[in-house]
Amino acid sequence: SDSSFDPLPNSILSSPTMLRDLLTAHICFGDVPATNDESVTALGGQTHRLNFDQNGTLQGVGNARVVQTSLSDCQGCGRFLQGRLYAIDSVLWALKVHVACRSEQVWRKNVQPAPEVQVLGCPPNCALLEVHATLSHRSTNCVVHDALRGGVRPLNGDSVVFGELTIEQKPASLVKRRSKDISEQLASTNSYVLTFSLYCPALQAYIG
């Protein structure tokens, strides 16, 4: 509801770009998996962790709790045949890269410029959350484990700066002989990307 956005700072409410980023984080596509620790991808590119009860009923999405399902059948909602509507108890938090690093970086040197990540929708007094950076293969989304140093930052306010982020492990070359198959060509590219996730140490789980 509109009242859910009242606690948001004016810096978000007065910014069409930030507001659009936050709203598109609430629209997800694809089938909803029926197991815990799975996630859905939003229209804005964010991912949200799903929580289910023992009966397989969806209980939570990211930081929010599901309070009503089957909204597409409720009075006044109209016909909605292309998806499913859920009512949640709070605004979903959304990670947004405010300052991105250059596409080419030097191995074992601090990433330049230092990436800055904002957490849109998160209350200012929200503590004990961390933002994690990982290095992933662009085409396959496979994570290169232990590739980064300085990739964990506590959330202080609504943003974090990875000032000491360093690529410690140089990814092995995936380039092989040239293949005519497009999927094999994509899988063998040597392009990598930084991805960021919101982590809750108390739950020992990623929530976004």
N, C-alpha and C positions, 0 to 999 in steps of 0.2 A: 504494500500500500504506500501511498505518498508519505504517510507519517513515519514509515521506516527510514526515510531519507532525511528526516528532520535533524537527527544527531550528527549528520555529516558536516564537516567544516565547510565554510563558505568558499574556500579555495576550490573545492570540487563542484559544489552546486552552481557556482558562477562560471565554471569552465565547460563549455560544450564538449571539448575533446575528452576531458576526464570523465564527464558524466556519460558520454557515449561509451568509453572504455569500460566503465562500471556496469552499464546496462547490458552491453553485449556479453559480459561475463555471466549473465543469468540465462542466456539462450544457448542450450547445448544441442548437439546433433548426434545422430547415430543411435544404435540400440543401447538400452540401459542394461548392463550386466547384472547378474543376480548373486554376486558374491562380494564379500568384504574385500577391502584393499584394492578394488578396481576403481577406475576413474572415468570421467566423461570429459570431453573436450568442448569448450564453449566457443561461441562464434568469434569472440575476441582473441582466441588462441590460448586462453588459460585452461588449466585442468582442475577438476574438483574431485576429491576423494569421496567415495560412496560408502555408507554404513547401512547394513541390513540387520534385522533381528533374526532369531532362529527360524522363523517361518518364511524368511525371504522377503519380508516387507521392508521397503526403503524407509529408513529412519533419519538419515542425515546426508547432507550434501555439503562438502567442504566444512566451513565453520558453522553452518546453519542446521537447524533441526526441522525435519519435515513435519508439519502439523496437519496437513490435509492433502489427500490424493484425489484423483478423478475429478479435478476441478472442471474439466471439459463437459461434465454432465450437470454442473450446478446451474441454478436459475440465474439468468442474466449473463452467463459466460458466452452464450451463443454456441454454434456448432464449431468444433475444432477437430477436424478429421486427420490432420497431418502430423499429429504429435500428442503429447500429454502435458498437462499443466499440474504443477505441484505448488502448494502454499508452504512457505518456509517462515521461520520466526525472526529472521534478521537478514540484512543485506549481505550478500556474498562478498568476501574479500577477493580482490583481484590484484595480481602482480603486474606491474608495468615497468618496463625498462625506460628510465628517464634519461640516462646517459649511457649510450652504447659504446663499446670499444671498437677499435679498428678491426677490419676483417683479417688483416695480417699482423701476427704477433711474433715476438722473439722468444725462443725457448729459454726457460729459466730466467726470464726477466719479468718484472711486474707488467701486468696487462695494462695497456695504454689506449685511451684514457681510462681511468678507474671507473668500472661500471657502477651506476647508481640505480637502485631498484626501489620503486615506490609500492606500498601496499595500500591500494585504494579501498575505502570503506571500513578499514580497521579503526576501532576507537583509539583515541590518543593514550588512554591509560592501559592499553592491552600490553601486558608484559609476558616474559617467559616464552617468547616466540623467536624463531631463528629463520633466516633466509639462507638457503644452501645453493651454491653454484656448482654445476657439474659440466663436464665436457662431453658432448655427444656427437656421434657421427651423423652428419646432416641427413643423409639419404635413408639410413636404417634406424635412426634414433637410438642406436646402441650406446650405452654409457661407457666411457673410458675410465675405469675405476682407478682411484689414487692418482689421477692426472694433475690435480690442482692442489696448490698450497694456499691457505688463506681463503678457502671457499665456504667458510661458515661464519656468519655474522649475526649477532643478536639484534633483534629489532628494537630500535630506539626512536620513538616517535612513529612517523609513517613512512620512513625510508631508511635505506642502508647504503653505504658506500664501500665497495670492495677495494680499499686502497692498497692492499698487499697481496692481491690475487696474482699468483704465478703459475705458469704451466710447467710443472715439474717433470712430467713424463711425456716424452715425444711419442705420439701415436705411430704405430707401425704402419708402413706403407701398405695400402690395400690394392694398389695398382698391379694388375696382372696383364696377361696378353689381351689384346683387344678382342672383345666379344661382340657378336652381332646382336645378342640379346640385350634389349634396353634395360631390363631389370638387373642383369649382371653388370652392365656398365655403371648404373647408379650405385650399386652396392660396392663397387671397387673405387669410387671416387675418394679423394683424400681431403674432403672438405668437412670441417668440424664447426660446431656452434656451441656457445655458452647457453645453458638453460638454468633457470632459477626456480626454486621451490620453497614453499612456506612449510616450516616444520614445527611441531609442538612437542618439546621434550617431555612434558608431563604425560602425554598420550603415547609417546614414542612412535609417532606416526606423522606422515606428511598429510596436510589437509588441503594443499593447493599448489 
